[in-house]
Amino acid sequence: MRPLISMIVPVYNGENFIEKCIKSILDQSLKELQIIIVNDGSKDNTSKIGHEYAEKYPDIIRVIDKENGGHGDAVN
């Protein structure tokens, strides 16, 4: 499947909402998509949750872990 849309999800310390966000995107009717989670140096379990979903959906979800640089840096 070639993705039509790439959803970029920048997140910092989002363990309380990242799972709901991922599920919401996966529940969309459009299936030709990829989800790129950019973990901006979270100190909580955000990265772990993202990687668990990336293992379940390796063709759809990718996690990028980076040092904290702020929202603009994470989006870029």
ZAZA-63365 format. One record per residue: residue number from 1; chain; x, y, z of N, C-alpha, C, O in turn. Coordinates in Angstrom, 3 decimals, m for minus. Layout:
<atoms>
     k   c        n_X        n_Y        n_Z       ca_X       ca_Y       ca_Z        c_X        c_Y        c_Z        o_X        o_Y        o_Z
   NUM   A          X          Y          Z          X          Y          Z          X          Y          Z          X          Y          Z
...
</atoms>
This chain:
<atoms>
     k   c        n_X        n_Y        n_Z       ca_X       ca_Y       ca_Z        c_X        c_Y        c_Z        o_X        o_Y        o_Z
     1   A      0.834     m1.174      0.000      0.000      0.000      0.000      0.884      1.244      0.000      1.759      1.388      0.853
     2   A      0.659      2.118     m0.933      1.398      3.373     m1.003      0.564      4.462     m0.322     m0.578      4.702     m0.715
     3   A      1.126      5.122      0.695      0.319      6.112      1.416     m0.026      7.312      0.551      0.800      7.804     m0.218
     4   A     m1.247      7.769      0.689     m1.737      8.947      0.009     m1.503     10.181      0.877     m1.209     11.269      0.382
     5   A     m1.644      9.977      2.182     m1.521     11.067      3.149     m0.564     10.644      4.254     m0.607      9.509      4.728
     6   A      0.298     11.568      4.656      1.175     11.357      5.809      0.691     12.259      6.935      0.624     13.479      6.781
     7   A      0.358     11.657      8.054     m0.055     12.406      9.242      1.166     12.530     10.146      1.706     11.524     10.604
     8   A      1.598     13.750     10.400      2.729     13.979     11.289      2.161     14.380     12.642      1.404     15.344     12.752
     9   A      2.539     13.621     13.676      2.029     13.859     15.021      3.197     14.218     15.926      3.838     13.326     16.482
    10   A      3.492     15.523     16.090      4.538     15.914     17.031      3.989     15.804     18.451      2.874     16.248     18.725
    11   A      4.764     15.217     19.343      4.252     15.013     20.704      5.380     15.131     21.726      6.502     14.674     21.509
    12   A      5.038     15.760     22.843      5.965     15.877     23.980      5.177     15.551     25.242      4.173     16.193     25.550
    13   A      5.650     14.541     25.966      4.999     14.092     27.207      3.495     13.906     27.014      2.688     14.472     27.752
    14   A      3.139     13.120     26.030      1.730     12.933     25.689      1.179     11.563     26.005      0.252     11.101     25.339
    15   A      1.740     10.891     27.024      1.285      9.530     27.306     m0.203      9.458     27.642     m0.820      8.406     27.476
    16   A     m0.785     10.555     28.108     m2.200     10.538     28.471     m3.133     10.645     27.265     m4.328     10.379     27.392
    17   A     m2.609     11.031     26.094     m3.500     11.193     24.938     m2.980     10.572     23.645     m3.736     10.493     22.677
    18   A     m1.728     10.130     23.584     m1.172      9.641     22.312     m1.903      8.398     21.796     m2.100      8.247     20.590
    19   A     m2.296      7.524     22.698     m3.003      6.315     22.268     m4.362      6.673     21.655     m4.737      6.120     20.621
    20   A     m5.091      7.581     22.278     m6.379      8.020     21.739     m6.186      8.690     20.378     m6.991      8.497     19.467
    21   A     m5.129      9.468     20.245     m4.821     10.136     18.979     m4.546      9.105     17.881     m5.095      9.207     16.783
    22   A     m3.707      8.124     18.171     m3.366      7.090     17.184     m4.612      6.314     16.775     m4.855      6.094     15.588
    23   A     m5.403      5.900     17.770     m6.625      5.149     17.471     m7.580      5.969     16.612     m8.210      5.434     15.700
    24   A     m7.689      7.246     16.896     m8.567      8.118     16.125     m8.127      8.190     14.660     m8.961      8.155     13.755
    25   A     m6.834      8.291     14.435     m6.327      8.330     13.054     m6.549      6.991     12.368     m6.957      6.951     11.208
    26   A     m6.287      5.897     13.069     m6.468      4.567     12.474     m7.936      4.270     12.162     m8.229      3.484     11.261
    27   A     m8.851      4.889     12.892    m10.286      4.653     12.682    m10.866      5.423     11.499    m12.036      5.244     11.161
    28   A    m10.070      6.269     10.873    m10.557      7.032      9.726    m10.877      6.092      8.566    m10.318      4.999      8.475
    29   A    m11.760      6.513      7.697    m12.142      5.668      6.564    m11.027      5.570      5.526    m10.928      4.560      4.828
    30   A    m10.188      6.595      5.412     m9.063      6.551      4.476     m7.982      5.634      5.036     m7.478      5.868      6.135
    31   A     m7.631      4.616      4.306     m6.644      3.650      4.791     m5.281      3.806      4.126     m4.305      3.204      4.574
    32   A     m5.200      4.611      3.057     m3.930      4.806      2.369     m3.172      5.953      3.041     m2.985      7.018      2.454
    33   A     m2.743      5.718      4.271     m2.045      6.755      5.009     m0.888      6.182      5.797     m0.787      4.975      6.018
    34   A     m0.026      7.082      6.213      1.026      6.708      7.144      0.994      7.703      8.293      0.623      8.864      8.119
    35   A      1.385      7.232      9.460      1.419      8.067     10.651      2.869      8.175     11.088      3.529      7.168     11.345
    36   A      3.355      9.392     11.170      4.718      9.635     11.625      4.622     10.331     12.977      4.222     11.492     13.062
    37   A      4.990      9.615     14.025      4.971     10.172     15.369      6.353     10.712     15.664      7.330      9.964     15.649
    38   A      6.445     12.011     15.935      7.720     12.635     16.254      7.731     12.890     17.761      7.111     13.833     18.253
    39   A      8.448     12.030     18.478      8.575     12.165     19.918      9.663     13.190     20.212     10.846     12.942     19.981
    40   A      9.248     14.341     20.725     10.153     15.472     20.940     10.800     15.423     22.327     10.657     16.354     23.120
    41   A     11.508     14.332     22.607     12.255     14.217     23.863     11.392     14.010     25.086     11.736     14.483     26.169
    42   A     10.281     13.316     24.938      9.374     13.081     26.069     10.077     12.378     27.219     10.958     11.541     27.023
    43   A      9.661     12.743     28.420     10.220     12.136     29.639      9.281     11.072     30.209      9.602     10.446     31.219
    44   A      8.140     10.866     29.581      7.169      9.880     30.054      7.165      8.662     29.119      8.177      8.382     28.476
    45   A      6.071      7.955     29.036      5.985      6.732     28.228      5.489      6.959     26.803      5.071      6.011     26.137
    46   A      5.528      8.180     26.337      5.063      8.486     24.986      5.788      7.648     23.934      5.148      7.058     23.064
    47   A      7.105      7.594     24.008      7.892      6.844     23.028      7.542      5.361     23.071      7.380      4.730     22.026
    48   A      7.427      4.811     24.253      7.105      3.385     24.416      5.758      3.066     23.774      5.631      2.076     23.054
    49   A      4.765      3.891     24.028      3.428      3.679     23.457      3.490      3.781     21.935      2.917      2.949     21.231
    50   A      4.176      4.786     21.433      4.313      4.936     19.986      4.977      3.745     19.343      4.524      3.265     18.304
    51   A      6.057      3.256     19.954      6.770      2.097     19.398      5.929      0.829     19.469      6.034     m0.026     18.589
    52   A      5.105      0.692     20.488      4.209     m0.473     20.559      3.229     m0.469     19.384      2.972     m1.511     18.782
    53   A      2.693      0.691     19.065      1.789      0.787     17.909      2.546      0.593     16.601      2.011      0.006     15.661
    54   A      3.769      1.074     16.529      4.577      0.885     15.321      4.868     m0.595     15.076      4.963     m1.029     13.928
    55   A      5.009     m1.366     16.149      5.211     m2.818     15.997      3.937     m3.494     15.506      3.999     m4.436     14.717
    56   A      2.777     m3.016     15.971      1.494     m3.590     15.541      1.172     m3.231     14.094      0.580     m4.028     13.366
    57   A      1.569     m2.021     13.682      1.242     m1.504     12.356      2.515     m1.020     11.648      2.660      0.173     11.383
    58   A      3.431     m1.941     11.345      4.729     m1.526     10.791      4.647     m0.861      9.417      5.545     m0.103      9.050
    59   A      3.597     m1.129      8.658      3.463     m0.518      7.338      2.812      0.859      7.391      2.794      1.584      6.396
    60   A      2.275      1.217      8.561      1.533      2.462      8.674      2.203      3.462      9.615      2.232      4.661      9.337
    61   A      2.743      2.960     10.733      3.235      3.864     11.781      4.751      3.827     11.880      5.370      2.763     11.869
    62   A      5.327      5.010     11.978      6.771      5.173     12.176      6.966      6.155     13.328      6.260      7.159     13.426
    63   A      7.934      5.858     14.202      8.228      6.736     15.330      9.631      7.308     15.157     10.588      6.578     14.894
    64   A      9.734      8.608     15.306     11.028      9.275     15.281     11.249      9.856     16.669     10.474     10.701     17.116
    65   A     12.296      9.414     17.355     12.658      9.940     18.665     13.777     10.948     18.487     14.790     10.654     17.852
    66   A     13.595     12.137     19.048     14.608     13.180     18.940     14.715     13.922     20.264     13.842     13.821     21.127
    67   A     15.795     14.665     20.403     15.943     15.505     21.580     14.928     16.625     21.532     14.522     17.060     20.455
    68   A     14.516     17.093     22.704     13.524     18.156     22.775     14.031     19.412     22.087     15.103     19.927     22.402
    69   A     13.237     19.892     21.141     13.604     21.096     20.419     12.419     22.020     20.212     12.538     23.055     19.557
    70   A     11.272     21.646     20.772     10.081     22.459     20.624      9.219     22.009     19.470      9.640     21.228     18.616
    71   A      7.994     22.523     19.465      6.997     22.101     18.486      7.445     22.344     17.042      7.324     21.454     16.200
    72   A      7.951     23.523     16.754      8.369     23.851     15.390      9.465     22.922     14.893      9.443     22.484     13.743
    73   A     10.412     22.626     15.755     11.504     21.728     15.401     10.989     20.310     15.165     11.448     19.624     14.252
    74   A     10.042     19.876     15.982      9.480     18.533     15.826      8.719     18.401     14.513      8.799     17.363     13.856
    75   A      7.987     19.428     14.127      7.231     19.385     12.871      8.186     19.370     11.682      7.969     18.645     10.712
    76   A      9.233     20.166     11.762     10.193     20.199     10.646     10.931     18.887     10.552     11.781     18.717      9.678
</atoms>
